[in-house]
Amino acid sequence: MSTKTSPSPTQAPCAQPQEQSTKTYSRRAMLTAGATSLAGLCLGAEDLFAADDTLTHQKIPHLSGIGDVGGMVRGVGQRRQGYVLEVHHRSVYPNTIYPVKGAAAKQMVDTFIKTYTKKSTVADAWGQFVGPGDVVGILVDAIGKQQARVRPAVIKAIALGLIAAGVNANHIIVWTRHGKYLPQVGFKINWTKNGVRAVGADQMGFDARHGFRIKSGLFGQTCAISKIVSRYCTHIINVASLQDHPVIGCRLSLAQQILASYSCSGSFVRKWGGPDIGVISKQTIIRQKFILHMIDGLAGTYDGGLSGWNPQVIMGGTDPVALDRIGFSKIEAARRRTAATLISNSRRNPQYIGLADTNGLGESDLLKIKHQKVFLR
């Protein structure tokens, strides 16, 4: 393995539990049930990802009291502005584009987190962000063409790393905006006491207490945040894909966290360049809960998915602005190689990235971003 380097938060208010309908779990029951699922490790990793076809329990009690809601319980120093780490692998795809070579994808994820935290083991590395008692969400991009979705091998590698750090398997929630798309990334709906949970934001409901008003129709509407963000998770890892977008230019980490988290997400992609995304990203609860951002660039799209593109890279950091700036530069480079019109020269130039910088959310200047690359074979 060789490396190449080039220049290139507070506590959220705790929500009170609402009146429950149907069968629910108490906090103690959740912790006990989760302990049972952790024992599933001795049955083999795949048992942790078993899933049911139906959403057994649509409501669970507020779990935020398990840890400091959104605060960095561990590894406060891991928040590094203007730093992006890339891990490349030459043989993620053994034959054609699909399927991904699982062992190579896991090696990339493990190398990423160990290099980023400067720890020698996966458990210690993930332990800089999470630990026993946390409920950790893994937000994934599950919509669109196959090359524009997060690979199941990447999601599972992250989940296994969290478990190694002491997070209960049943306290890991793989989620996306619409639950019906989860099977496209290898997960069926699972809200049981067994294994890693998987659910859509649309199935868990939205919390208007962490929302805001937007102009819509005659009277407007409240744009509410997903309860997965506000109530059910102490921390969230955001895993986006490397893809362009027909209106906002690119859908990377900043866009994904907003489009998946809010009830009125469709409103944010109606304006060229998605300026609203750069403003809404400064919401306190978003900044607190989303502790790590990653982009699965094993495959991607730079022209709407018309051409095959295999960057074979996983990139990430705690600065979503810097990460998106680097990710967008890769999309533009791919377009430049094929003589396609640059997105930055069109009305869909992703202006939300620069606006997020203006709002103090990270670094968008390529010359100020520390960009490290690791190459695996």
HELIX and SHEET records of a PDB file:
HELIX    1   1 ARG A   27  LEU A   38  1                                  12    
HELIX    2   2 ALA A   39  LEU A   43  5                                   5    
HELIX    3   3 ALA A   45  PHE A   49  5                                   5    
HELIX    4   4 SER A   64  ILE A   66  5                                   3    
HELIX    5   5 VAL A   76  GLN A   78  5                                   3    
HELIX    6   6 GLY A  102  THR A  117  1                                  16    
HELIX    7   7 VAL A  122  TRP A  126  1                                   5    
HELIX    8   8 GLN A  146  ALA A  148  5                                   3    
HELIX    9   9 PRO A  152  ALA A  164  1                                  13    
HELIX   10  10 ALA A  169  HIS A  171  5                                   3    
HELIX   11  11 GLY A  179  VAL A  185  5                                   7    
HELIX   12  12 ALA A  201  MET A  204  1                                   4    
HELIX   13  13 LYS A  227  LYS A  227  1                                   1    
HELIX   14  14 ILE A  228  TYR A  232  3                                   5    
HELIX   15  15 SER A  253  SER A  261  1                                   9    
HELIX   16  16 SER A  265  VAL A  269  5                                   5    
HELIX   17  17 PRO A  275  ILE A  280  1                                   6    
HELIX   18  18 THR A  284  LYS A  289  1                                   6    
HELIX   19  19 PRO A  320  ARG A  337  1                                  18    
HELIX   20  20 ILE A  343  ASN A  345  5                                   3    
HELIX   21  21 GLN A  351  THR A  358  1                                   8    
SHEET    1   A 9 SER A   2  SER A   6  0                                        
SHEET    2   A 9 LYS A 370  LEU A 376 -1                                        
SHEET    3   A 9 TYR A  83  HIS A  89  1                                        
SHEET    4   A 9 VAL A 313  GLY A 317 -1                                        
SHEET    5   A 9 PHE A 290  THR A 301 -1                                        
SHEET    6   A 9 HIS A 235  HIS A 245  1                                        
SHEET    7   A 9 VAL A 136  VAL A 140  1                                        
SHEET    8   A 9 ILE A 172  THR A 176  1                                        
SHEET    9   A 9 ARG A 197  GLY A 200  1                                        
SHEET    1   B 7 SER A   2  SER A   6  0                                        
SHEET    2   B 7 LYS A 370  LEU A 376 -1                                        
SHEET    3   B 7 TYR A  83  HIS A  89  1                                        
SHEET    4   B 7 VAL A 313  GLY A 317 -1                                        
SHEET    5   B 7 PHE A 290  THR A 301 -1                                        
SHEET    6   B 7 HIS A 235  HIS A 245  1                                        
SHEET    7   B 7 GLY A 249  CYS A 250 -1                                        
SHEET    1   C 2 PHE A 206  ILE A 214  0                                        
SHEET    2   C 2 GLN A 221  SER A 226 -1                                        
END                                                                             
